[in-house]
Amino acid sequence: MIINSGFEVAQPAEKVWRFFDDIPQVASCLPGAELTEDLGDGKYKGRVAIRMGPVRLQFAGTADITERDEARRAIAVRAAGADEKGRGQAAMNVTAVVTSKGRATRVDVSQDLQLSGAAAQYGRGMIGDFSAIMMRDFAANMADRITRLDRGESAEQIAAAAAGGSVGGFALAARAARLALARVFRRFFLPYQPAT
């Protein structure tokens, strides 16, 4: 399943691109993600916890930077993992391209996602909604982290502040469900509104 999304950050493109040099910092912006080991040469071990509907999955696996194009400001990552309780597997190729947009920066993200097991039972709409919320949270976390680093805060201080206000998997699932309900409402009820 291909999911294309993007977001803007109120920071210069070069600063956002340099932020992508520090993969542990990038991973810390993704809700539910945790790097557990740096294997060297752009390879990492980690975990991602997600909740979709009533199912809570915790994937453990690896992430590998497969491409880093300085001229295009593009980075590609291949991640793969299995649920720690054996309920499914996930693999994803992610490409992010950073472009300048005036004083802000646009980050376009393309995800090629393959799921099996419990997570695969959800339709494209629900997975797309969940992905959209994750991207929004990632963008907000990244902008906040860059601002805090500019102010001179250490990565440890930022991590401690983020731990106090972290968003749990249930909250993400609830937000995805609200998006799905809004989509259904628009599709079925709004076309039938009487003309005024």
Secondary structure, DSSP 8 states (H G I E B T S, - for coil): -EEEEEEEESS-HHHHHHHTT-HHHHHHTSTTEEEEEEEETTEEEEEEEEEETTEEEEEEEEEEEEEEETTTTEEEEEEEEEETTSSEEEEEEEEEEEEEETTEEEEEEEEEEEEEEGGGGS-HHHHHHHHHHHHHHHHHHHHHHHHHHHTT--HHHHHHHHHHT---HHHHHHHHHHHHHHHHHHHHTGGG----
